[in-house]
């Protein structure tokens, strides 16, 4: 990470990733603007600023004087999230360019270009492109499931293994993915801020383990319950039915669950490790990430 103190805007500052990233950037010596739709309610570090990516007129003051903008916004809880996220990305790109922002950092989704991607991952790719349409260089970090207290994917996992003595899962639960600890995501995001060699580049980030969703459930169950959960795989269980089942035993929104589950049939693995040339260090294992997430959930 650059030693220079920069003015960094964090969109979604009160969200799952944003609320952990802001203090890390402040600690690194940056002047951080925490963007939220309700700045009067913000009580975290940094300077609260009002802004809503779905309201272009609200973005001018937020991006004013900013060197680096970190874009952490998505709308999985909306039935038309692809259109909503595309419009927001266009608006933000224009506002950033008008304000003379040097770099946009975007946390996208892991998955190879050219593959048949889910609507969720297609949307993440489109946002990557749209953020760069106004000329501001974009640094993209692509991640799979982020494991940390408060994350939607983690909450689905935690509540399922906590609330069910056994599970019936669809065949896509045998798909492999590469979960990453929230702490490592924060480390990578902070590590590319202001680093010119990362401008216009796409990096893949992942944890140290490649696991199927079944293996993730089993490892989490061992930590949470002290034992594995019996799991039966069935050939037919649609994303819609899966989401309704998840909604029945967890408090995850059904629309969000459907959009996430559609992505789980696509194998998403890290194949490029060049991020480690920029931000050295070994990422955590899934088991380490789970233990930290559980400890933080109990605080």
FENBELNOR-V93656 format. One line per field, one symbol per residue. phi: phi as a letter, one per 40 degrees, with the letter a starting at -180 (. if undefined). psi: psi as a letter, one per 40 degrees, with the letter a starting at -180 (. if undefined). A space follows every 50 residues. Layout:
phi->???
psi->???
This chain:
phi->.ccccbcbcbcgcccdcdcccdccccccgccbbccacbccccbccgbcbc iaccbdcccdccccgccbbbbbbabccbcbcccccccccccccccccccg ccabbbcbbciccgccccddcccccccdcccccbhccbbbbbbccccadg cccccdcccccccbcabbbcccccccabcbcddcccccdccbcgcccccg bbbcbaccbbbcccccccccccccbgacccbbcbcbacdccdccccccbb bcdccccdcccdcccccbbcbbbcdcccbchcccccccccccccccccc
psi->iiehhihhhhifdeadddeddddddddeeihhhhhiegdeeheaiahhii iheegdeeddddehehdhhhhfhifeehdfddddddddddddddddddef hdhhhhhahihhieigiidddddddddddddeeeehhhhhhhibhhhihe idddddddddddehdiihiideeeiiigihidddddddddeehehdeehe ihihiiaeihiiddddddddddddeeiihhhhhidhhiddddddddddei ehhdddddddddeeehhhihehfededdgiihiiidddddddddddde.
